[in-house]
């Protein structure tokens, strides 16, 4: 562990990427604040182990907090801080659009054909994808990321549909507020931008997928637990969905041989939505600030 002092506060930083759970608990038992990432799930057992120590604040370098048992944290008298969605919105929205373009135009199989020597005579029906101009783009969730993605869709001359549990104060020009069922039935592309909560877990399930427009594309750059993965595989295999772009997975890290990772209609990425140098640096600084702010209260 490396140690520095900031404004009279001693900050201890891990000098390796993977900190074991016993090491994490040991540090938490002697610390007033703890900064974690998505790779450090904190369950009830963790909070029981540190409840008698000095730990007062846990700050996560993420906008989502589904990896933290909030009830257990509250019972232990520990405050949980997270990043505002605006910190990661630009990078995640851009990655979302990369998935949209990659799946719509079939970039992965086309590149594979190129590398495998399957580019021969010009064929007017080879590598034909989905044209976005004039198509309908459905966005589930209209927070900071969803709003940015909506503007990208409008810039591509797409009709934008919004389904959200929290009615927005205003919609982007041309966007239309609809129900989930209507969004599923009308959208050529469906993009998910909601947090993982008991209400949203497995919201994209067999009944939802049965109602999607035939040949639609599904994009998920939010949380893997929102999608019923076996139901998604079935929808892809049956042709109801033309493809899917997934930056997140129900189990992370996803296994290289996981069915969706290897599925020919899926562009799968390793949860890299916020992975730009500028955004990750901001996330780290804001997570530390969240811990320090919590300790000053």
C-alpha positions, -999 to +999 in steps of 0.1 A: +000+000+000+011+035-008+004+064+016+000+101+009-013+130+030-040+154+016-051+183+038-041+165+069-059+133+059-038+102+054-048+084+022-037+048+017-038+035-019-036-001-031-005-008-051-021-036-071-052-040-092-068-069-073-072-064-035-084-096-018-115-095+004-094-101+037-071-072+027-101-049+020-117-058+053-084-052+071-080-018+056-116-009+063-112-019+099-086+007+104-099+035+081-125+062+085-133+063+048-131+037+020-131+042-018-140+012-039-149+002-074-174-021-090-149-050-084-154-048-046-189-059-037-198-050-002-224-074+014-239-078+048-209-099+060-185-071+051-204-045+070-207-068+100-170-073+099-163-036+100-192-023+121-172-020+153-143-001+136-138+036+127-153+033+091-179+060+085-180+065+048-178+042+017-175+061-016-178+041-048-161+050-081-194+044-100-228+059-105-245+026-097-246+011-062-261-023-068-229-039-056-234-024-021-259-037+005-273-003+015-295-017+043-264-034+059-244-002+055-271+018+072-274-007+100-236-003+106-239+034+106-219+038+074-227+064+048-225+054+011-215+080-015-216+075-053-208+095-084-234+118-100-245+104-134-232+135-151-196+124-144-199+094-167-226+105-190-206+117-220-183+087-222-210+061-216-233+077-242-205+077-267-198+040-260-235+033-263-235+048-298-205+028-308-225-003-299-254+010-319-233+016-350-213-016-346-244-038-343-265-020-369-237-023-396-224-057-385-189-045-380-177-075-361-186-102-386-175-080-415-141-076-399-139-113-392-146-120-429-119-096-439-093-112-416-104-147-427-100-139-464-137-139-472-136-106-491-139-116-527-158-102-556-182-073-548-215-087-536-244-063-533-259-085-505-228-091-484-225-072-451-257-053-455-267-038-422-295-016-408-298+020-419-304+043-390-317+074-408-355+073-406-356+045-381-371+046-346-349+047-315-364+037-282-347+048-250-356+032-216-346+056-189-341+093-195-314+104-171-281+121-180-270+093-203-303+086-219-307+123-227-274+124-245-282+092-264-315+108-275-296+138-290-273+114-309-303+096-323-319+128-334-287+138-351-289+106-371-324+116-383-341+090-361-375+092-344-370+090-306-393+073-282-388+076-244-401+052-217-392+063-182-406+057-147-399+093-137-417+118-159-391+143-172-395+180-168-389+184-205-382+163-236-358+169-264-375+184-295-391+156-315-389+130-287-421+112-277-430+098-243-445+063-246-452+031-226-427+003-224-450-019-246-454+008-272-416+014-272-410-023-277-435-026-306-423+005-325-385+007-320-359-005-345-332+001-318-339-002-280-312+012-256-314+006-219-303+034-195-317+026-160-300+016-128-303-020-115-329-020-087-355-045-076-379-028-100-357-030-130-341-064-124-349-087-154-372-060-169-362-072-204-377-106-201-395-131-223-428-111-223-411-079-232-390-095-259-421-112-273-435-077-280-405-062-297-406-052-333-393-080-355-357-075-364-350-049-337-316-043-321-311-043-283-283-022-266-274-025-229-247-002-214-263+001-180-263-031-159-264-067-170-290-077-144-316-057-162-318-083-190-329-119-187-300-134-206-315-168-215-346-149-228-323-127-249-305-157-264-338-172-273-350-140-290-317-138-310-319-174-320-355-171-331-348-140-352-370-117-332-340-096-325-315-089-353-287-083-329-275-070-295-248-048-282-238-055-246-213-037-225-226-052-193-233-088-183-253-106-155-220-121-142-189-100-144-162-105-155-180-125-182-164-158-192-149-158-227-170-187-236-203-173-222-232-179-246-238-142-252-202-133-255-197-158-283-231-154-299-228-145-336-254-117-334-239-101-303-212-074-300-200-079-264-177-056-246-160-058-211-180-031-192-160-002-206-187+025-209-169+051-189-134+041-201-119+073-214-088+087-197-106+120-189-137+104-174-118+078-154-095+104-139-126+125-130-143+095-115-113+088-093-111+123-081-148+126-074-149+093-055-121+105-032-139+138-028-171+119-019-153+101+009-136+133+022-169+152+021-186+125+040-159+125+067-163+163+071-200+162+078 
